[in-house]
């Protein structure tokens, strides 16, 4: 039986949060209800758009993020997972407000790269325009020996950003082809794996055939779920 309670700061977007809860359950080794991870999901889709907040003067999401953290603290959680990559652009401020561990999604992705046996070298990175512009992954993974190559501006505008929007609009199947095209282009440019650094992207990628991809992918929803299980089990 696990006594640690995980807080999940979600709603960014709602489907990605729901998928995180599903994967947290399915990845947990359990024989009965009591073997699973106690978790409290705070799913608030009213949080202002993180990309607009960083890149184009949109409403600041931080007060809403802090509001969710305060709600999770009142619920008695011991650590927080945030299944939204771009929200980690406010990681320092959230960590100060939480005064408890916030499991960093980039650290979780790095652990998953190692789990998959991806050696240091060139890897692909897909994400929102804000995640790429803030270099949330590039600098941290560079310190561990991986060099990130990313989609060009045309690919972002034509394929990646619209596909993220399709997933948020529950048109998940339509997102597969453009996302797979970009992932395969990164593989053709020499990426030995592709990090899906936006939690909508794995949902789109999973809507199509896995054998349509030319390189292994790191699903940051799964990576964060594994990190959460490790925390709950005392790792």
N, C-alpha and C positions, 0 to 999 in steps of 0.2 A: 504494500500500500504506500502511495506517495502522499506526503503531507504538504509539500510545497505547492502554492497556488500561483499559477501563471496568469499575468494580465496581458491581454491582447488589445492594443490600441489600433482599431480598425476603421472600416468604412471608407478606405481610400484605395481602391473602391470596394464596395460591398461584396462583389463576387470574389475578389481576391481574398478578402477576410474570411468568407465562408469556405473557400478552398483551403486556406491555411488551417482552419479548425478541422476540416475533413482529413487533411494530410497529417496533422498532429495526432489524430486518432489512429489513422491507418498505419503510421510509421512506429507507433508505440507497441512494444512487445507486451502483450497482455492476454490473460486467460479469463478475465472477468471484469466487470465494471470497475471494481475497486483498484485495479492495476493501472488504470488510465490516469492522465495528468489532470488534476483539478485546474480549471481555467475559467476566467471571466472575460468575456468579449465585450468591449466597448466599441460598437460599430456606429459611427456618426458620419453619414455621408454629407453633412452640411459643412464639413471642414473646407474652407476655400481651396481652390485649385493650387497645388504646390508649385507647378511649373509657372503659372502666371504670377504667383507671388514672388518667385525668384527672378524671373526674366523680363516681365513686362508691366511691373507696377500694380499687379493685382492685389486683392485683399490679403492681409497677413494671416496665414493659417496658425501662427504660433499660439495666440490666445485659445483657439479651439483645441489645439494639441495639448496645451497645459490643462484645459478643462477636463479632457479625457483622462489625463494622468491623475488628476485629483480624484476623479470618480473611481479609478482603479485603486488608488491608495486607500480610499474609504472602504473599498470592498475587501481589503486585507491581502492584496497580492504581494509576492516577494520579489518578483522581477517582471519586466515588461518586454514583450516582443511587438514589433511594429511591421506588419506585412505591407509596407509601402516603402520603396527605395527612396523616392524623392524626399519624403518626410525626414529622412536622416540628414538632410541639409540643415536641420535645426537640432541636431543630436546634442550638442553641448548644452543648449538652453533647456532641452527636455531632461537631460540627465541631472542638471542642477535642480530642476523642479521636482524630479522623481525621488532623489536621495535614495535610490535603490538601483540595482543593475538594470540597464536597458541593453538587451542582447543586440549587438550591432549586426545588421544584415550583411555588410561587406565582410566582416570577420567570418560569418557563417558561410558565405560563398567561397572564401579562401579555403576554409576547412573542407568544403565539398570538392573543390578542385583537387586538393591533395588526396581525398578519399577516392576520387576517380583515377588517380595516378597520372594526372596531367603535370608533366614536368615544367619547370621554369622555361619561359620562352614566350612566343607570340600567341596571344589568345584574342578572341573577339569579344566585344562588349556591346550589348544593345540596352537601351533604356530611354527614358524621357529626355527631351532636350535639356531640361534643367539638371538632371542627374549627370549627364555627360558634361555639361558646362561647368558644374561645380567640381568635377573630377573626383567624385566620391569614391570611385573604384580605381581610377588610373594611378593615383599616388599611393594608396595603400597596397595595391597589388604589385606595383613596381618595387616597393620595399621588400617584397617576398620573391622577386625574380620574374614576375610575369609582365610582359609589355602588352598593353591593350591597344587593339586597333578598333576603330568605331565606324559606323556608317557615315557616309558623306552627307552634306547638307541636303542634296537632292533626295537621297534615300530616306532621310529623316522626314522631309516634308511630304514625299510621295507615298511612302510605305509605312514607316514605323509609327509616326505620330497618328495618322488616321487609323491604323490598326489598333492602337491602344484605345482610341475612341470607340471603335467598333465593339471591343470587349466590354467597355463601360456601358455601352448601349445594349448589352446582351445579344449582340450579333456576332457571337464568338466564332462560328464556323467560317465567316467571311474573312476573319483575320489571319487564317492559316497561310494562305498562299503568299501574301506580301511579306509576312514575317519570315517564312521559310526562305523566300528569295533572298532576303537580306542576310540571314544566317548563313546561307550557302555561299553568298558572295564573300563574306568574311572568311569562310573556310578556304575559298579559292585564293584569297589574298595571303594565306599562310597560317590562319588561326587553327590551332590544334584542338580547341574547344571554344564554345561561345557561352558567355555568362548572360543569362536573361535577366538583366538588371532593372526590370520593372515587373511588378507582380501581376500585371495584366498580360504580359508577353507569354509566360508559360501556358496560360489558359488558351491563347490563340494557337500556339505551337502544338498543344495536345489535341486540338480539334482536327488535326490531319494525321497522315501516316508518319510514323517515326522513321521509316526507311526512306522518307523524302529528304532527310537531313544528311549532310555530308560531314558532320563533325558532332561529337558529343556535346550536350548542353548542360549547363548548371541551372537548375530551376531554383530561383532564390526563395520561393515559397517552401519547397522541400528543405532547402538548406537551413532556413530559419526554424522550421519545425524540428529538424534534427538537433539544432543548437538548443532549442527549448527543452527537448527531452533530456539532453545531456545535463542541462542545468537542473532539471527536476530530479534527476537520478543522482545528483550530488557531484557531477563532474565539474 
